[in-house]
Amino acid sequence: MLRRERIAIISGRQTAEPSVPQWLRFVMASDRAVSAWYVGAGFFFAPVLALLSPWPTVTTVLWWTIGIAGLCLGLLGIAMAAGLARVLRSGVEIPEEYWRSMIGYPKAHHEG
């Protein structure tokens, strides 16, 4: 249970908005952006590595760049998994509007 929810339960009031950690949105948006960059850069780095293979120092620098970017992407994935696990453990359901806002979809119109 998240701290805000515990305080709300102890004080007897209910929170109108689910307690999703604020940093989770930043991590998820960063993960999405870095993933897109990493895949796009892969199309660039493949021919560049082939062209620069006669120079081992330049090739090594490119491989280190690819490796460090992959490590950053992995760390973002771990942070995202930890944040989502924290929300799941608290029993809060993340509303559909939250997910839609992450990818820029318009709000869902509910009929009823």
N, C-alpha and C positions, 0 to 999 in steps of 0.2 A: 504494500500500500504506500502510495506516495505521501510525502509530508503534508501537502496541502489538503489531501483527502482526509488524513487522520485528524487534522485540525478541524476540518468541516464536520466530521462525524462527532468528535468530542464536543464541539460547540453546539451541535444539534442543528446546524444548517446544511443545506445541500448545495453543492456547487453546480451552477448551470452549465459550465463548460468542462469537458473532461480534462483531467490533469495529464497532459502530454508535455514532457520536458521541453522547454523552449529551445534548447540547444539541438534537439532532435531534428527540427525543421532545417536548421543550418546544415547539419551533417548530411541529411538526406538530399538536400539541394546540391551540396558540394559533391556528394557521391555521384549524383546524376551528371553533373557538369564534367567532373574529372573522367568518368567512364566514357562519355561522348568524346572528350578530348583524346583519351588514350586509344580508343578504337580509330578515330580519325588520324591520329599521329602514326598509327601502325601502317596505314597506307602510304604515308610519307616516308617513314623510316626504312621500310623494306628496300625500295630502290636506292635510297641514299646509302644504306649499308653495303649494298652490292657495288655501288660506284666507288665508295671510299675504302673498300677492303684492302687495297694495296698499302694503305697507311694505317698500321696497327694502332697507333696512338689515338687517332681520330675515331677509329672503330671502337676502341675501348671506352672512350668518353661517351660515345653514343649508347653503348650497351649499359654503362653506368646510369645514364640519363633514363633509359627505358626501365632499368631495374628500380631506381629510386621512385619514379612515377608509379610503378606497379606496387611498391611497398606502401606509398601514400594511399593508393586506392584500397589496398588491403586493410590498412588502419582505419580508413573511413568505413569500410564494411564492418569491421569489428565494433566500432563505435555505434553504427546504426543498429546492429544486432543487439548490442547491450541496451540501447535506448528502447527498442521495440520490446525486448524481453522484460524490461522494467515496467512498461505499460501493461503488457499481458499479465505479469505477475500481480499487478494492482487490481486486475479485474475490470479495467475500464475498456470500453470499446471505442476505437477511434472512428469518428463519424466519416461518412463518405465524402462530405464536403472538404475535410482535411486532405484526403487523398487527391481529390480533384484539384484542389488549390496547389498541390505540389507539382502537377504537370500542366497547369494552366487551362484545365477544362472548365467550362461554365458550370454554375451551380445546377444541381439536379432539381427539376420541378416535380414535386410530388402531387399527384392528383388524389383528391379524397374529400 
